[in-house]
Amino acid sequence: MQIHSSIADLRAALKNRGRIVFVPTMGNLHAGHISLMTQARGHGNTVVASLFVNRLQFGPNEDFDSYPRTFDADCEKLRAASVDVLFAPTERDLYPEPQQYHVAPPEIQNQLEGEFRPGHFRGVATVVLKLFNIVQPQVALFGKKDYQQLMVLRNMTRQLALPIDIVGGETVRAADGLALSSRNGYLSATERAEAPRLYRTLNSIYEAVRSGEQDFAKLERAAAATLDAQGWKTDYVAVRQQSDLQAPQPENHSLVVLAASRLGTTRLLDNIEI
């Protein structure tokens, strides 16, 4: 596996490498990331991963400084997954001058995750567009666990006419149902035992909707109350349309239930497509 930190070196390394498939990450890799790397192999000739903790998508009181950085272990996992090229820029490499041009997603950036993390999707869209321009892939993979992020990036790619196919990878879960996440490492042993309740709660909404329940607000309130009664602090539980994450319309049967809730100091996200 080749490792490059400079944009010029990476671009030189990717010349004449055929169909390029790209998997951007912030590192601290787990089986969910590696699943994306494995899937990537089936979409092209050269698999490129990136490791970069993007300051632009963190709020002033979030965990940018403490976000786990495990470069050596990540490289071992990427080599085992047969990744061809790793782009691991420093902040100076990616932002040699203050980033004054930004991508501003539409109003959805201020809903759900965006309501509780102002500016988050602006930072995500900006860095991903910049990475796309650097790597110039034909395909890019993102996990469905960050469902709103996937939708924002898929729509950005379409509306800006980027020649890139966006592929969503299914959420990878532990045996007890907890969605794998780099932030799961923040959980204490007691919290880790409690954490699968989030998935079980979303699954109860899935079953209710599949059985014909259409009072989504009632389901959302009950789910949040169930979590909070067990010591969680829930930001939202929401049933939305898969296509645009707006409130469900009667004719739209492709739905997703999403949630974000804090367990101790750890904020966990999950979703289930219906």
C-alpha positions in Angstrom: 0.0 0.0 0.0 1.3 3.4 -1.0 1.0 6.2 1.6 1.0 9.9 0.5 0.4 13.1 2.4 0.9 15.7 -0.3 -1.7 16.4 -2.9 0.9 16.5 -5.7 2.4 13.1 -4.8 -1.1 11.5 -4.6 -2.1 12.9 -8.0 1.1 11.6 -9.5 0.5 8.1 -7.9 -3.0 7.9 -9.3 -2.2 8.6 -12.9 -3.2 5.7 -15.2 -4.6 3.7 -12.4 -7.9 2.9 -14.1 -11.2 3.2 -12.3 -10.6 4.7 -8.9 -12.8 3.9 -5.9 -12.5 6.2 -2.9 -13.4 5.6 0.8 -12.9 8.8 2.9 -12.5 8.3 6.7 -11.4 10.1 9.8 -9.4 7.0 10.9 -9.8 5.0 14.1 -11.0 2.3 11.8 -13.3 -0.5 12.7 -15.1 -3.4 10.9 -17.6 -1.0 9.4 -14.9 0.9 7.6 -13.2 -2.2 6.5 -16.4 -3.5 5.1 -16.5 -0.4 2.8 -12.9 -1.1 1.7 -13.9 -4.7 0.8 -16.9 -3.5 -1.1 -14.8 -0.9 -2.9 -12.7 -3.6 -4.6 -15.8 -4.7 -6.6 -16.3 -1.2 -8.0 -13.0 -0.4 -9.7 -9.3 -1.1 -10.3 -7.7 1.1 -7.6 -9.0 1.5 -4.0 -8.0 4.7 -2.3 -8.7 5.4 1.3 -8.1 8.7 3.2 -7.4 9.3 6.9 -8.1 12.9 8.0 -9.7 14.3 11.1 -11.5 17.3 9.6 -11.6 20.3 11.9 -14.2 22.1 9.8 -17.0 19.6 10.8 -16.4 19.8 14.6 -18.2 22.4 16.7 -16.3 24.5 19.3 -17.3 22.2 22.2 -16.9 18.9 20.4 -14.2 16.3 20.5 -11.8 17.4 17.7 -8.8 17.4 20.0 -9.7 14.1 21.7 -11.0 12.3 18.7 -9.0 9.0 18.6 -6.1 8.9 16.2 -4.7 5.5 15.6 -2.6 5.8 12.4 -0.4 2.8 12.7 -3.2 0.4 13.6 -5.3 1.9 10.8 -2.5 1.3 8.2 -2.3 -2.4 9.3 -6.1 -2.8 8.8 -6.0 -1.1 5.4 -3.1 -3.3 4.2 -5.0 -6.3 5.3 -8.0 -5.1 3.3 -5.8 -4.7 0.2 -6.2 -1.0 -0.1 -3.9 0.3 -2.9 -3.3 3.9 -1.9 -3.7 5.8 1.4 -4.0 9.6 1.4 -3.1 10.8 4.9 -2.7 14.6 4.7 -1.8 16.9 7.5 -3.9 20.0 8.1 -1.2 22.0 6.4 -1.4 19.7 3.3 -5.2 19.9 3.0 -5.6 23.5 4.2 -2.4 25.4 3.3 -4.3 28.6 3.7 -7.5 29.3 5.7 -10.5 27.7 3.9 -12.6 30.7 2.9 -14.7 28.9 0.2 -17.3 26.5 1.6 -20.1 24.3 0.4 -23.4 25.3 1.9 -25.9 22.4 1.8 -29.7 23.3 1.7 -32.0 23.6 4.7 -31.6 19.9 5.6 -28.2 20.9 7.0 -30.0 22.6 9.9 -32.4 19.7 10.7 -31.8 16.5 12.7 -28.0 16.3 13.1 -27.7 19.8 11.9 -30.0 21.2 14.6 -27.6 19.8 17.3 -24.4 20.3 15.4 -24.6 23.7 13.6 -22.2 23.9 10.7 -21.4 20.2 10.7 -22.6 19.4 7.2 -21.1 22.6 5.8 -17.7 21.2 7.1 -18.4 17.7 5.8 -19.5 18.8 2.3 -16.5 21.2 2.0 -13.9 18.6 2.9 -15.5 15.9 0.8 -15.7 18.1 -2.3 -12.1 19.0 -1.8 -11.1 15.4 -1.4 -13.1 14.5 -4.5 -11.2 17.1 -6.5 -7.9 15.8 -5.2 -8.5 12.1 -5.7 -10.9 12.3 -8.7 -12.6 9.0 -8.2 -15.3 7.4 -10.3 -16.9 5.8 -7.2 -17.0 6.8 -3.6 -18.4 4.8 -0.6 -19.9 6.1 2.6 -21.6 4.1 5.4 -25.3 4.3 6.0 -24.8 4.7 9.7 -24.3 8.4 9.0 -27.5 8.5 7.0 -28.0 12.2 6.8 -24.4 12.6 5.7 -24.8 10.1 3.0 -27.9 11.9 1.7 -26.2 15.3 1.8 -23.2 14.1 -0.1 -25.2 12.1 -2.6 -27.4 15.1 -3.4 -24.3 17.4 -3.5 -22.7 15.1 -6.0 -25.8 15.0 -8.2 -26.5 18.7 -8.1 -22.9 19.8 -8.8 -22.8 17.3 -11.7 -19.7 15.5 -10.3 -18.9 12.4 -12.4 -18.9 10.1 -9.3 -21.2 7.3 -8.3 -22.0 7.4 -4.5 -22.5 4.0 -3.0 -24.0 3.5 0.5 -22.6 0.7 2.6 -24.9 -1.1 5.1 -24.3 -0.4 8.8 -22.1 -3.0 10.4 -23.2 -4.0 13.9 -21.8 -5.9 16.9 -23.5 -9.2 17.8 -25.8 -7.3 20.2 -27.0 -4.9 17.5 -24.9 -1.8 18.4 -23.8 0.0 15.3 -20.1 0.1 15.1 -18.6 3.6 15.5 -15.3 5.1 16.4 -16.9 6.9 19.3 -18.1 3.6 20.9 -14.7 3.5 22.5 -15.7 6.3 24.8 -18.3 4.1 26.4 -17.7 2.6 29.9 -18.4 -1.1 30.4 -21.8 -0.3 32.0 -22.7 2.1 29.1 -21.6 -0.4 26.5 -24.0 -3.0 28.0 -26.8 -0.4 27.8 -25.9 0.9 24.3 -27.8 -1.7 22.2 -31.1 -0.3 23.6 -30.9 2.3 20.9 -31.1 -0.2 18.1 -33.8 -2.2 19.9 -35.8 1.0 20.3 -35.5 1.9 16.6 -36.4 -1.7 15.7 -39.6 -1.4 17.6 -40.6 1.6 15.4 -39.6 -0.4 12.3 -42.0 -3.2 13.4 -44.8 -0.9 14.3 -44.6 1.0 10.9 -44.4 -2.3 9.0 -47.5 -3.4 10.9 -49.4 -0.3 9.7 -48.9 2.3 12.4 -48.9 5.8 10.8 -48.9 8.0 13.9 -45.2 8.7 13.5 -45.1 11.5 16.1 -46.5 9.1 18.7 -43.9 6.5 17.9 -41.1 9.1 18.1 -42.3 10.4 21.5 -42.6 6.9 22.9 -39.1 5.9 21.7 -37.5 9.0 23.1 -39.3 8.5 26.4 -38.1 4.8 26.5 -34.5 5.9 26.1 -34.6 8.8 28.5 -36.2 6.6 31.2 -33.1 4.5 31.1 -30.7 7.5 31.6 -30.2 8.5 28.0 -30.5 12.1 26.8 -32.2 12.0 23.4 -31.7 14.7 20.8 -34.2 13.2 18.3 -36.0 10.2 17.1 -37.5 10.8 13.7 -39.3 8.9 11.0 -38.5 10.5 7.6 -38.5 9.9 3.9 -35.3 8.2 2.7 -34.9 10.4 -0.3 -34.8 13.9 1.4 -35.3 13.2 5.1 -38.5 15.3 5.1 -41.7 14.3 6.9 -43.3 11.3 5.4 -45.9 11.8 2.7 -48.8 9.3 2.2 -47.6 8.2 -1.2 -44.0 7.6 0.0 -43.3 4.2 1.5 -39.5 4.3 1.5 -38.9 5.6 5.0 -36.1 5.6 7.5 -36.1 6.0 11.3 -33.2 7.9 12.7 -32.0 8.7 16.2 -29.3 10.5 18.1 -29.0 10.1 21.9 -26.4 10.6 24.5 -25.4 7.9 26.9 -23.1 9.4 29.5 -20.8 11.6 27.6 -21.0 9.6 24.3 -23.4 10.6 21.6 -24.6 7.7 19.6 -26.4 7.7 16.2 -28.3 4.9 14.5 -31.0 4.4 11.9 -33.0 1.7 10.2 -34.5 1.8 6.7 -38.2 0.9 6.5 
